[in-house]
Amino acid sequence: EVTAQLERVMHDAALAVISTAMHRPPLPQVIVLVLDNDLSGHAVVIVDGTDSPDAVIEVLELLAEGAAEATNTATFVVAAVRPGYGALPGDADRWLELCEIAETHGCEILEWFVLSDDVAWCPRDQLAEPPRWP
């Protein structure tokens, strides 16, 4: 139970930072929390104009490549802000691709949130994957 509570606290803290970083009113964005090995915040990256569902993949690929080139392992929490629409076909596949990109570059992805109309959900749930929060 303590583990579940800690997981929820970290999940909620990440969502609070993402919510603070979001444009108001919401616009299509990809927001990435870049964490170090101790899961301490290192940077918040905000990319506007991410209308394409695959923009999240492009953004994470650039960040993971940059971390690998700098020989810094990084852990990412990713959010796709999608005003007016939420789940899209292919989101489960996008989650798997995000995981593969991070792993290829020696990084890790903790979570991918999709935020739409005051609702946040995680595409990994479509695959019945357990949360990755420590």
N, CA, C and O atoms as a MOPAC input file, in Angstrom:
PM7 MOZYME 1SCF
protein

 N      0.82000 1    -1.19700 1     0.00000 1
 C      0.00000 1     0.00000 1     0.00000 1
 C      0.86300 1     1.25900 1     0.00000 1
 O      0.51700 1     2.24400 1    -0.65200 1
 N      1.99000 1     1.23700 1     0.73000 1
 C      2.88500 1     2.38700 1     0.76300 1
 C      3.45600 1     2.64000 1    -0.63800 1
 O      3.57900 1     3.78800 1    -1.06500 1
 N      3.80000 1     1.56500 1    -1.34400 1
 C      4.32000 1     1.70100 1    -2.70100 1
 C      3.27900 1     2.33800 1    -3.60600 1
 O      3.60900 1     3.22100 1    -4.39800 1
 N      2.04800 1     1.91100 1    -3.50400 1
 C      0.97300 1     2.47800 1    -4.31700 1
 C      0.75900 1     3.95800 1    -3.99700 1
 O      0.48600 1     4.75700 1    -4.89300 1
 N      0.88400 1     4.31800 1    -2.72400 1
 C      0.72600 1     5.71900 1    -2.34100 1
 C      1.86300 1     6.56800 1    -2.89300 1
 O      1.62600 1     7.67000 1    -3.38800 1
 N      3.09700 1     6.07100 1    -2.81600 1
 C      4.24400 1     6.80100 1    -3.34200 1
 C      4.12500 1     6.95300 1    -4.85800 1
 O      4.40800 1     8.01600 1    -5.41000 1
 N      3.70400 1     5.88100 1    -5.52000 1
 C      3.49300 1     5.92600 1    -6.96100 1
 C      2.48200 1     7.01100 1    -7.32200 1
 O      2.68600 1     7.77000 1    -8.27000 1
 N      1.40200 1     7.07900 1    -6.56600 1
 C      0.35200 1     8.07600 1    -6.84000 1
 C      0.86700 1     9.49700 1    -6.60100 1
 O      0.53100 1    10.41400 1    -7.35000 1
 N      1.68000 1     9.68000 1    -5.56000 1
 C      2.24300 1    11.00000 1    -5.27400 1
 C      3.13500 1    11.44800 1    -6.42800 1
 O      3.04500 1    12.59500 1    -6.86500 1
 N      3.99800 1    10.55600 1    -6.93200 1
 C      4.88300 1    10.90400 1    -8.04200 1
 C      4.08200 1    11.18400 1    -9.31300 1
 O      4.37800 1    12.13000 1   -10.04300 1
 N      3.08600 1    10.37200 1    -9.56800 1
 C      2.19700 1    10.54200 1   -10.71700 1
 C      1.51800 1    11.91400 1   -10.64700 1
 O      1.51100 1    12.66100 1   -11.62500 1
 N      0.95700 1    12.23200 1    -9.49600 1
 C      0.25600 1    13.50300 1    -9.31900 1
 C      1.20400 1    14.69700 1    -9.39700 1
 O      0.84000 1    15.74500 1    -9.93000 1
 N      2.42500 1    14.54100 1    -8.86500 1
 C      3.41400 1    15.62200 1    -8.92500 1
 C      3.81000 1    15.90200 1   -10.37600 1
 O      3.92800 1    17.06000 1   -10.77500 1
 N      4.01500 1    14.84800 1   -11.16100 1
 C      4.35100 1    15.02900 1   -12.57300 1
 C      3.21900 1    15.73300 1   -13.30900 1
 O      3.46200 1    16.64300 1   -14.10100 1
 N      1.99200 1    15.31700 1   -13.05000 1
 C      0.84300 1    15.96900 1   -13.69400 1
 C      0.71700 1    17.43300 1   -13.26800 1
 O      0.32200 1    18.27600 1   -14.07300 1
 N      1.04500 1    17.73800 1   -12.02600 1
 C      0.97800 1    19.12800 1   -11.55400 1
 C      1.99400 1    20.00100 1   -12.29400 1
 O      1.67500 1    21.12500 1   -12.68300 1
 N      3.20700 1    19.49600 1   -12.49100 1
 C      4.21800 1    20.26100 1   -13.23300 1
 C      3.77300 1    20.43900 1   -14.67900 1
 O      3.88100 1    21.53400 1   -15.23200 1
 N      3.27900 1    19.38400 1   -15.28600 1
 C      2.80700 1    19.45700 1   -16.67200 1
 C      1.65900 1    20.44900 1   -16.78500 1
 O      1.63000 1    21.26000 1   -17.71100 1
 N      0.72800 1    20.39300 1   -15.86600 1
 C     -0.41400 1    21.32000 1   -15.87900 1
 C      0.03800 1    22.76700 1   -15.76500 1
 O     -0.52000 1    23.65400 1   -16.41100 1
 N      1.04700 1    22.99700 1   -14.94300 1
 C      1.58400 1    24.34300 1   -14.79000 1
 C      2.25500 1    24.81400 1   -16.07900 1
 O      2.18200 1    25.99400 1   -16.42400 1
 N      2.90200 1    23.90000 1   -16.78300 1
 C      3.62700 1    24.24800 1   -18.00300 1
 C      2.71600 1    24.42200 1   -19.22100 1
 O      3.10600 1    25.05300 1   -20.20400 1
 N      1.51900 1    23.87200 1   -19.15900 1
 C      0.59400 1    23.91300 1   -20.29800 1
 C      0.16000 1    25.33200 1   -20.62300 1
 O      0.01800 1    26.18000 1   -19.74200 1
 N     -0.04500 1    25.56600 1   -21.90900 1
 C     -0.61700 1    26.83500 1   -22.35400 1
 C     -2.07800 1    26.90400 1   -21.91500 1
 O     -2.78300 1    25.89500 1   -21.91500 1
 N     -2.51900 1    28.08900 1   -21.54600 1
 C     -3.93200 1    28.32300 1   -21.20600 1
 C     -4.47900 1    29.38900 1   -22.12400 1
 O     -3.88800 1    30.46700 1   -22.18100 1
 N     -5.56700 1    29.17200 1   -22.84900 1
 C     -6.27800 1    27.90600 1   -22.99600 1
 C     -5.39000 1    26.87300 1   -23.70000 1
 O     -4.44000 1    27.22800 1   -24.39900 1
 N     -5.71700 1    25.58200 1   -23.50300 1
 C     -4.87700 1    24.52700 1   -24.06900 1
 C     -4.71700 1    24.62700 1   -25.58700 1
 O     -5.66700 1    24.89000 1   -26.32500 1
 N     -3.48300 1    24.40900 1   -26.01500 1
 C     -3.11700 1    24.31700 1   -27.42800 1
 C     -2.37300 1    22.99900 1   -27.61600 1
 O     -1.85700 1    22.44600 1   -26.64500 1
 N     -2.30500 1    22.48500 1   -28.84500 1
 C     -1.52500 1    21.26100 1   -29.05500 1
 C     -0.07200 1    21.48600 1   -28.64300 1
 O      0.60100 1    22.38000 1   -29.15600 1
 N      0.39400 1    20.66900 1   -27.72000 1
 C      1.75000 1    20.76600 1   -27.21400 1
 C      2.25800 1    19.37700 1   -26.86200 1
 O      1.48400 1    18.45600 1   -26.60200 1
 N      3.58500 1    19.25200 1   -26.86200 1
 C      4.24400 1    18.11900 1   -26.23600 1
 C      5.09600 1    18.70700 1   -25.12900 1
 O      5.89400 1    19.61600 1   -25.35800 1
 N      4.92200 1    18.18400 1   -23.93300 1
 C      5.67400 1    18.63800 1   -22.76500 1
 C      6.43900 1    17.43600 1   -22.23400 1
 O      5.86800 1    16.36600 1   -22.02600 1
 N      7.74300 1    17.62200 1   -22.01700 1
 C      8.57200 1    16.52600 1   -21.53200 1
 C      9.28900 1    16.97000 1   -20.26500 1
 O      9.96600 1    17.99800 1   -20.24800 1
 N      9.13500 1    16.18800 1   -19.21400 1
 C      9.90400 1    16.38200 1   -17.99400 1
 C     11.15200 1    15.51800 1   -18.13500 1
 O     11.05800 1    14.30300 1   -18.30800 1
 N     12.30900 1    16.14600 1   -18.05900 1
 C     13.57900 1    15.43300 1   -18.16200 1
 C     14.10900 1    15.27600 1   -16.74400 1
 O     14.35000 1    16.25900 1   -16.04300 1
 N     14.28500 1    14.03100 1   -16.33600 1
 C     14.72600 1    13.71300 1   -14.97600 1
 C     16.10400 1    13.06600 1   -15.02300 1
 O     16.48400 1    12.45200 1   -16.02000 1
 N     16.84100 1    13.21300 1   -13.93500 1
 C     18.14500 1    12.54700 1   -13.85700 1
 C     17.96800 1    11.14300 1   -13.27900 1
 O     16.84300 1    10.67800 1   -13.09700 1
 N     19.07500 1    10.48000 1   -12.99600 1
 C     19.02100 1     9.09900 1   -12.49400 1
 C     18.30200 1     8.98200 1   -11.15600 1
 O     17.73600 1     7.93400 1   -10.84400 1
 N     18.32100 1    10.05300 1   -10.36600 1
 C     17.63600 1    10.04600 1    -9.07300 1
 C     16.18800 1    10.49400 1    -9.18400 1
 O     15.50300 1    10.66900 1    -8.17700 1
 N     15.72400 1    10.67900 1   -10.42100 1
 C     14.37100 1    11.15000 1   -10.72900 1
 C     14.12700 1    12.57000 1   -10.22700 1
 O     12.99400 1    12.95900 1    -9.94400 1
 N     15.20900 1    13.33300 1   -10.12300 1
 C     15.09100 1    14.75100 1    -9.80800 1
 C     14.92300 1    15.49800 1   -11.11900 1
 O     15.49300 1    15.12600 1   -12.14500 1
 N     14.11900 1    16.57200 1   -11.06200 1
 C     13.86800 1    17.34900 1   -12.25900 1
 C     15.13000 1    17.98600 1   -12.79200 1
 O     15.90800 1    18.56800 1   -12.03800 1
 N     15.33300 1    17.87600 1   -14.09100 1
 C     16.49300 1    18.47100 1   -14.74800 1
 C     16.04900 1    19.58300 1   -15.69900 1
 O     16.69600 1    20.62500 1   -15.79100 1
 N     14.92700 1    19.35000 1   -16.41300 1
 C     14.42600 1    20.34600 1   -17.36400 1
 C     12.97800 1    20.03900 1   -17.70300 1
 O     12.51100 1    18.90800 1   -17.56500 1
 N     12.27900 1    21.07900 1   -18.15300 1
 C     10.93900 1    20.92600 1   -18.71400 1
 C     11.02500 1    21.46600 1   -20.13300 1
 O     11.36700 1    22.62900 1   -20.34300 1
 N     10.71700 1    20.62100 1   -21.09700 1
 C     10.77300 1    21.00300 1   -22.50300 1
 C      9.33500 1    21.12600 1   -23.00600 1
 O      8.52700 1    20.21200 1   -22.84400 1
 N      9.03000 1    22.27600 1   -23.61900 1
 C      7.68000 1    22.53000 1   -24.12000 1
 C      7.78100 1    22.80600 1   -25.61500 1
 O      8.49900 1    23.71000 1   -26.04000 1
 N      7.06100 1    22.02800 1   -26.40200 1
 C      7.04800 1    22.20500 1   -27.84700 1
 C      5.60600 1    22.49700 1   -28.25600 1
 O      4.71000 1    21.67600 1   -28.05900 1
 N      5.40100 1    23.68200 1   -28.82800 1
 C      4.07000 1    24.08900 1   -29.28500 1
 C      3.84300 1    23.65200 1   -30.73100 1
 O      4.78300 1    23.30000 1   -31.44400 1
 N      2.57800 1    23.68300 1   -31.14700 1
 C      2.23700 1    23.40500 1   -32.53500 1
 C      2.38000 1    21.94900 1   -32.91400 1
 O      2.70800 1    21.63000 1   -34.05700 1
 N      2.14200 1    21.07700 1   -31.98000 1
 C      2.30800 1    19.63900 1   -32.21500 1
 C      0.97300 1    19.01100 1   -32.59100 1
 O      0.41500 1    18.20300 1   -31.84900 1
 N      0.47500 1    19.40100 1   -33.75900 1
 C     -0.83300 1    18.91000 1   -34.20500 1
 C     -0.80900 1    17.43600 1   -34.60700 1
 O     -1.81500 1    16.73900 1   -34.47300 1
 N      0.32200 1    16.96500 1   -35.09400 1
 C      0.43300 1    15.57900 1   -35.53300 1
 C      0.46300 1    14.64200 1   -34.32600 1
 O      1.16000 1    14.91400 1   -33.34900 1
 N     -0.28600 1    13.54900 1   -34.38900 1
 C     -0.22900 1    12.57300 1   -33.29100 1
 C      1.17600 1    12.01000 1   -33.07400 1
 O      1.51200 1    11.59100 1   -31.96600 1
 N      2.00300 1    11.99800 1   -34.13300 1
 C      3.35700 1    11.45500 1   -34.02700 1
 C      4.37900 1    12.48200 1   -33.54000 1
 O      5.55600 1    12.15000 1   -33.39400 1
 N      3.96100 1    13.70700 1   -33.29000 1
 C      4.89300 1    14.73600 1   -32.80800 1
 C      5.56000 1    14.30000 1   -31.50900 1
 O      6.72300 1    14.62400 1   -31.27100 1
 N      4.83900 1    13.57300 1   -30.67500 1
 C      5.39400 1    13.11100 1   -29.40900 1
 C      6.61200 1    12.21100 1   -29.65600 1
 O      7.57700 1    12.24500 1   -28.89300 1
 N      6.56400 1    11.42500 1   -30.70200 1
 C      7.67900 1    10.53900 1   -31.05200 1
 C      8.87400 1    11.37000 1   -31.51200 1
 O     10.00600 1    11.13300 1   -31.09100 1
 N      8.61100 1    12.33700 1   -32.37500 1
 C      9.69300 1    13.18600 1   -32.89600 1
 C     10.38300 1    13.95500 1   -31.77500 1
 O     11.61000 1    14.05100 1   -31.75300 1
 N      9.61100 1    14.49700 1   -30.85300 1
 C     10.18500 1    15.27000 1   -29.74700 1
 C     11.03600 1    14.36400 1   -28.85000 1
 O     12.16800 1    14.70900 1   -28.51000 1
 N     10.49100 1    13.21200 1   -28.47200 1
 C     11.25600 1    12.32700 1   -27.59300 1
 C     12.52200 1    11.82900 1   -28.28200 1
 O     13.56200 1    11.68400 1   -27.63800 1
 N     12.44400 1    11.56700 1   -29.57400 1
 C     13.62800 1    11.08800 1   -30.28600 1
 C     14.74800 1    12.12900 1   -30.22700 1
 O     15.90600 1    11.77900 1   -30.00200 1
 N     14.41500 1    13.39000 1   -30.42600 1
 C     15.42600 1    14.44900 1   -30.35000 1
 C     16.03500 1    14.54400 1   -28.95300 1
 O     17.25000 1    14.67100 1   -28.80700 1
 N     15.19200 1    14.48200 1   -27.93800 1
 C     15.69100 1    14.59300 1   -26.56200 1
 C     16.53700 1    13.38700 1   -26.16600 1
 O     17.57000 1    13.54000 1   -25.51500 1
 N     16.10800 1    12.20100 1   -26.55200 1
 C     16.86700 1    10.98900 1   -26.21800 1
 C     18.20200 1    10.97100 1   -26.95800 1
 O     19.22000 1    10.57400 1   -26.39200 1
 N     18.20200 1    11.39700 1   -28.21800 1
 C     19.45400 1    11.47800 1   -28.96800 1
 C     20.40600 1    12.46900 1   -28.31000 1
 O     21.60000 1    12.20300 1   -28.18000 1
 N     19.87000 1    13.61100 1   -27.89700 1
 C     20.69200 1    14.61700 1   -27.22300 1
 C     21.27500 1    14.10700 1   -25.92600 1
 O     22.44100 1    14.36100 1   -25.62500 1
 N     20.47800 1    13.39100 1   -25.15200 1
 C     20.97000 1    12.82900 1   -23.89200 1
 C     22.07400 1    11.80600 1   -24.15700 1
 O     23.07300 1    11.76900 1   -23.43800 1
 N     21.89500 1    10.97800 1   -25.18400 1
 C     22.90100 1     9.96800 1   -25.51000 1
 C     24.20000 1    10.61800 1   -25.97900 1
 O     25.28500 1    10.18400 1   -25.59400 1
 N     24.09500 1    11.64800 1   -26.80000 1
 C     25.29600 1    12.33500 1   -27.28200 1
 C     26.05900 1    13.00500 1   -26.14500 1
 O     27.28700 1    13.09200 1   -26.17400 1
 N     25.32200 1    13.47600 1   -25.14800 1
 C     25.95800 1    14.12300 1   -23.99400 1
 C     26.37900 1    13.09700 1   -22.94400 1
 O     26.86500 1    13.45700 1   -21.87100 1
 N     26.19100 1    11.82700 1   -23.26100 1
 C     26.45700 1    10.71200 1   -22.34700 1
 C     25.77200 1    10.89700 1   -20.99600 1
 O     26.32500 1    10.55900 1   -19.94900 1
 N     24.56900 1    11.43500 1   -21.04300 1
 C     23.73400 1    11.56900 1   -19.84500 1
 C     22.55000 1    10.63300 1   -19.98900 1
 O     21.78000 1    10.73700 1   -20.94300 1
 N     22.40700 1     9.72800 1   -19.05000 1
 C     21.19000 1     8.93100 1   -19.07100 1
 C     20.07300 1     9.81800 1   -18.53800 1
 O     20.26500 1    10.57900 1   -17.59000 1
 N     18.93900 1     9.71200 1   -19.14000 1
 C     17.80700 1    10.54400 1   -18.73200 1
 C     16.57300 1     9.66700 1   -18.60900 1
 O     16.44800 1     8.62900 1   -19.25800 1
 N     15.68000 1    10.11400 1   -17.76700 1
 C     14.37200 1     9.50000 1   -17.62600 1
 C     13.36000 1    10.55900 1   -18.02000 1
 O     13.48200 1    11.72100 1   -17.63300 1
 N     12.35800 1    10.15400 1   -18.79300 1
 C     11.39600 1    11.10700 1   -19.33300 1
 C      9.97900 1    10.81800 1   -18.86800 1
 O      9.56700 1     9.66300 1   -18.75100 1
 N      9.24900 1    11.88100 1   -18.60700 1
 C      7.80000 1    11.83700 1   -18.45800 1
 C      7.27300 1    12.73000 1   -19.56800 1
 O      7.60700 1    13.91400 1   -19.62900 1
 N      6.45700 1    12.17100 1   -20.43700 1
 C      6.00200 1    12.85900 1   -21.63700 1
 C      4.50900 1    13.13200 1   -21.51400 1
 O      3.75500 1    12.33500 1   -20.95600 1
 N      4.10200 1    14.28300 1   -22.05000 1
 C      2.67600 1    14.60500 1   -22.10500 1
 C      2.34700 1    15.14600 1   -23.48800 1
 O      3.08000 1    15.97000 1   -24.03400 1
 N      1.24800 1    14.67800 1   -24.04400 1
 C      0.71600 1    15.22400 1   -25.28900 1
 C     -0.57500 1    15.95300 1   -24.92800 1
 O     -1.52600 1    15.34500 1   -24.43500 1
 N     -0.59600 1    17.24200 1   -25.17400 1
 C     -1.80600 1    18.02700 1   -24.92400 1
 C     -2.59600 1    18.03500 1   -26.22500 1
 O     -2.12300 1    18.51900 1   -27.25400 1
 N     -3.80700 1    17.49200 1   -26.16200 1
 C     -4.66600 1    17.35000 1   -27.34000 1
 C     -6.02400 1    17.98100 1   -27.06300 1
 O     -6.97100 1    17.26900 1   -26.73000 1
 N     -6.13900 1    19.27800 1   -27.19000 1
 C     -7.43000 1    19.91600 1   -26.91700 1
 C     -8.51400 1    19.42100 1   -27.87400 1
 O     -8.32500 1    19.39700 1   -29.09000 1
 N     -9.62300 1    19.03600 1   -27.31400 1
 C    -10.77200 1    18.64400 1   -28.11700 1
 C    -10.82100 1    17.18500 1   -28.52200 1
 O    -11.85800 1    16.72000 1   -28.99500 1
 N     -9.75200 1    16.46000 1   -28.35400 1
 C     -9.76700 1    15.02400 1   -28.65400 1
 C     -8.74000 1    14.32700 1   -27.78900 1
 O     -7.73600 1    14.92300 1   -27.40000 1
 N     -8.98700 1    13.09000 1   -27.49600 1
 C     -8.10400 1    12.35700 1   -26.59200 1
 C     -7.45500 1    11.17700 1   -27.26600 1
 O     -6.50500 1    11.33300 1   -28.03300 1
 N     -7.96300 1     9.99700 1   -26.98400 1
 C     -7.37400 1     8.76800 1   -27.52400 1
 C     -7.48600 1     8.74500 1   -29.03500 1
 O     -8.51000 1     9.10800 1   -29.61400 1
 N     -6.39700 1     8.30500 1   -29.65700 1
 C     -6.36700 1     8.18300 1   -31.11000 1
 C     -5.92900 1     6.77100 1   -31.48300 1
 O     -5.20600 1     6.12100 1   -30.72800 1
 N     -6.37000 1     6.30000 1   -32.64700 1
 C     -5.86400 1     5.00700 1   -33.11300 1
 C     -4.33900 1     5.06900 1   -33.18600 1
 O     -3.76700 1     6.05900 1   -33.64200 1
 N     -3.71300 1     4.03200 1   -32.74600 1
 C     -2.25800 1     3.97600 1   -32.80600 1
 C     -1.55900 1     4.45400 1   -31.54700 1
 O     -0.33200 1     4.38500 1   -31.47400 1
 N     -2.29600 1     4.94000 1   -30.54600 1
 C     -1.63200 1     5.42200 1   -29.33500 1
 C     -0.87100 1     4.31200 1   -28.61100 1
 O      0.20700 1     4.56000 1   -28.07200 1
 N     -1.40400 1     3.11400 1   -28.58900 1
 C     -0.68700 1     1.99900 1   -27.94800 1
 C      0.62100 1     1.73300 1   -28.69300 1
 O      1.65100 1     1.47600 1   -28.07100 1
 N      0.57900 1     1.79400 1   -30.02300 1
 C      1.79900 1     1.61300 1   -30.81600 1
 C      2.77700 1     2.75300 1   -30.58800 1
 O      3.98900 1     2.54200 1   -30.54400 1
 N      2.24600 1     3.96600 1   -30.44200 1
 C      3.12300 1     5.10900 1   -30.15700 1
 C      3.82800 1     4.91400 1   -28.81000 1
 O      5.01300 1     5.22400 1   -28.68200 1
 N      3.11200 1     4.40600 1   -27.81500 1
 C      3.72400 1     4.13900 1   -26.50800 1
 C      4.89700 1     3.16900 1   -26.66600 1
 O      5.98000 1     3.40500 1   -26.13100 1
 N      4.67500 1     2.08500 1   -27.40100 1
 C      5.73400 1     1.09800 1   -27.60500 1
 C      6.92400 1     1.71400 1   -28.34000 1
 O      8.07400 1     1.40100 1   -28.03400 1
 N      6.65100 1     2.58200 1   -29.30000 1
 C      7.73300 1     3.24100 1   -30.02800 1
 C      8.50100 1     4.20300 1   -29.12200 1
 O      9.72600 1     4.28700 1   -29.20500 1
 N      7.78600 1     4.92900 1   -28.25800 1
 C      8.45400 1     5.81200 1   -27.29900 1
 C      9.39100 1     5.00900 1   -26.39200 1
 O     10.52100 1     5.42200 1   -26.13200 1
 N      8.91500 1     3.87700 1   -25.92300 1
 C      9.73600 1     3.01500 1   -25.05700 1
 C     10.97500 1     2.52700 1   -25.79000 1
 O     12.06800 1     2.50600 1   -25.22400 1
 N     10.80700 1     2.13700 1   -27.04300 1
 C     11.92600 1     1.64300 1   -27.84400 1
 C     12.95400 1     2.75500 1   -28.09400 1
 O     14.15900 1     2.51900 1   -28.00300 1
 N     12.48000 1     3.95700 1   -28.40700 1
 C     13.38600 1     5.08500 1   -28.64200 1
 C     14.20900 1     5.36900 1   -27.39300 1
 O     15.43000 1     5.51300 1   -27.46600 1
 N     13.54400 1     5.44900 1   -26.25600 1
 C     14.26200 1     5.73400 1   -25.00800 1
 C     15.29700 1     4.64900 1   -24.73400 1
 O     16.44900 1     4.95300 1   -24.42300 1
 N     14.89900 1     3.40400 1   -24.84700 1
 C     15.80800 1     2.28900 1   -24.56200 1
 C     17.00100 1     2.27900 1   -25.52500 1
 O     18.13200 1     2.03200 1   -25.10700 1
 N     16.75300 1     2.54500 1   -26.79800 1
 C     17.81900 1     2.57400 1   -27.79700 1
 C     18.90900 1     3.57300 1   -27.42800 1
 O     20.08500 1     3.35000 1   -27.71400 1
 N     18.51800 1     4.66400 1   -26.80000 1
 C     19.45300 1     5.73300 1   -26.45000 1
 C     19.91800 1     5.67000 1   -24.99400 1
 O     20.50100 1     6.62600 1   -24.48200 1
 N     19.66000 1     4.54500 1   -24.33400 1
 C     20.11600 1     4.37300 1   -22.95400 1
 C     19.32200 1     5.18200 1   -21.94500 1
 O     19.80500 1     5.47100 1   -20.85000 1
 N     18.11000 1     5.54300 1   -22.31700 1
 C     17.24300 1     6.34300 1   -21.44200 1
 C     16.03700 1     5.50500 1   -21.03300 1
 O     15.92600 1     4.33300 1   -21.39500 1
 N     15.15500 1     6.11400 1   -20.28800 1
 C     13.94200 1     5.42600 1   -19.83700 1
 C     12.77000 1     6.38500 1   -19.94000 1
 O     12.92700 1     7.59100 1   -19.75200 1
 N     11.60500 1     5.85200 1   -20.23900 1
 C     10.38700 1     6.64600 1   -20.20200 1
 C      9.53200 1     6.10200 1   -19.05900 1
 O      9.20400 1     4.91600 1   -19.02300 1
 N      9.18000 1     6.97700 1   -18.13700 1
 C      8.34100 1     6.56200 1   -17.00600 1
 C      6.86600 1     6.54900 1   -17.38200 1
 O      6.11900 1     5.64300 1   -17.01100 1
 N      6.46400 1     7.57500 1   -18.12900 1
 C      5.03200 1     7.69600 1   -18.41300 1
 C      4.81100 1     8.57600 1   -19.62200 1
 O      5.62100 1     9.44900 1   -19.93200 1
 N      3.69300 1     8.33300 1   -20.30700 1
 C      3.19700 1     9.21900 1   -21.35500 1
 C      1.75300 1     9.52300 1   -21.00400 1
 O      0.89900 1     8.63600 1   -20.98400 1
 N      1.50000 1    10.78300 1   -20.73100 1
 C      0.14600 1    11.24600 1   -20.45400 1
 C     -0.42900 1    11.87200 1   -21.72000 1
 O      0.28300 1    12.53100 1   -22.47700 1
 N     -1.70500 1    11.66300 1   -21.93700 1
 C     -2.45300 1    12.40800 1   -22.94800 1
 C     -3.45600 1    13.24400 1   -22.17900 1
 O     -4.23900 1    12.71900 1   -21.38700 1
 N     -3.43100 1    14.55400 1   -22.41500 1
 C     -4.32700 1    15.47100 1   -21.70900 1
 C     -5.29100 1    16.09300 1   -22.70500 1
 O     -4.88000 1    16.66600 1   -23.71400 1
 N     -6.57100 1    15.97400 1   -22.40900 1
 C     -7.59800 1    16.53900 1   -23.27000 1
 C     -8.82600 1    16.85900 1   -22.42900 1
 O     -9.34200 1    16.01200 1   -21.70100 1
 N     -9.27500 1    18.09600 1   -22.54800 1
 C    -10.50900 1    18.51700 1   -21.88200 1
 C    -10.53100 1    18.11800 1   -20.40400 1
 O    -11.48500 1    17.49600 1   -19.93900 1
 N     -9.48700 1    18.47600 1   -19.67900 1
 C     -9.36800 1    18.23200 1   -18.23800 1
 C     -9.32500 1    16.74700 1   -17.86000 1
 O     -9.59800 1    16.38800 1   -16.71400 1
 N     -8.98600 1    15.89900 1   -18.81700 1
 C     -8.83200 1    14.47300 1   -18.54900 1
 C     -7.40000 1    14.08700 1   -18.91600 1
 O     -6.89100 1    14.47500 1   -19.96700 1
 N     -6.76400 1    13.32100 1   -18.03700 1
 C     -5.42700 1    12.79800 1   -18.31400 1
 C     -5.49700 1    11.27900 1   -18.26600 1
 O     -6.05800 1    10.70600 1   -17.33300 1
 N     -4.93400 1    10.63900 1   -19.26200 1
 C     -4.89500 1     9.17900 1   -19.28800 1
 C     -3.57100 1     8.72800 1   -19.88000 1
 O     -2.83200 1     9.53000 1   -20.45200 1
 N     -3.27500 1     7.45300 1   -19.74400 1
 C     -1.98400 1     6.90800 1   -20.16600 1
 C     -2.19600 1     5.81200 1   -21.20700 1
 O     -2.87400 1     4.82300 1   -20.92700 1
 N     -1.62700 1     5.96900 1   -22.40700 1
 C     -1.78100 1     4.94200 1   -23.44200 1
 C     -1.27300 1     3.56200 1   -23.04200 1
 O     -1.73900 1     2.56400 1   -23.59200 1
 N     -0.32100 1     3.47200 1   -22.09100 1
 C      0.15000 1     2.14300 1   -21.66700 1
 C     -0.98800 1     1.33000 1   -21.07800 1
 O     -0.93600 1     0.10000 1   -21.07500 1
 N     -2.03200 1     2.01500 1   -20.57300 1
 C     -3.18600 1     1.30800 1   -20.02500 1
 C     -3.88300 1     0.46300 1   -21.09100 1
 O     -4.48700 1    -0.56200 1   -20.77400 1
 N     -3.80100 1     0.89400 1   -22.36500 1
 C     -4.41300 1     0.12700 1   -23.44700 1
 C     -3.74800 1    -1.23700 1   -23.61100 1
 O     -4.34400 1    -2.17600 1   -24.13900 1
 N     -2.51200 1    -1.32600 1   -23.15000 1
 C     -1.76500 1    -2.57900 1   -23.25700 1
 C     -1.72700 1    -3.33300 1   -21.92900 1
 O     -1.06900 1    -4.36700 1   -21.81000 1
 N     -2.43000 1    -2.81200 1   -20.94400 1
 C     -2.46700 1    -3.38900 1   -19.60000 1
 C     -1.07000 1    -3.48100 1   -18.98400 1
 O     -0.78800 1    -4.37800 1   -18.19000 1
 N     -0.19800 1    -2.53500 1   -19.36500 1
 C      1.13400 1    -2.48200 1   -18.74300 1
 C      1.02700 1    -1.83800 1   -17.36900 1
 O      0.25300 1    -0.89900 1   -17.18100 1
 N      1.79300 1    -2.33300 1   -16.41500 1
 C      1.76600 1    -1.72400 1   -15.08500 1
 C      2.49800 1    -0.37900 1   -15.10700 1
 O      3.32700 1    -0.13900 1   -15.98400 1
 N      2.19800 1     0.48500 1   -14.15800 1
 C      2.92300 1     1.74500 1   -14.05600 1
 C      4.40400 1     1.48700 1   -13.84400 1
 O      4.79400 1     0.45200 1   -13.30200 1
 N      5.22400 1     2.43400 1   -14.27400 1
 C      6.67500 1     2.29900 1   -14.14800 1
 C      7.24800 1     3.16500 1   -13.03100 1
 O      8.46200 1     3.20500 1   -12.83300 1
 N      6.38600 1     3.85000 1   -12.31200 1
 C      6.87400 1     4.70800 1   -11.23700 1
 C      7.55700 1     3.83800 1   -10.18200 1
 O      7.05400 1     2.77000 1    -9.83500 1
 N      8.70600 1     4.29800 1    -9.67200 1
 C      9.41400 1     3.47100 1    -8.68000 1
 C      8.65800 1     3.37700 1    -7.36300 1
 O      9.12100 1     2.71900 1    -6.43100 1

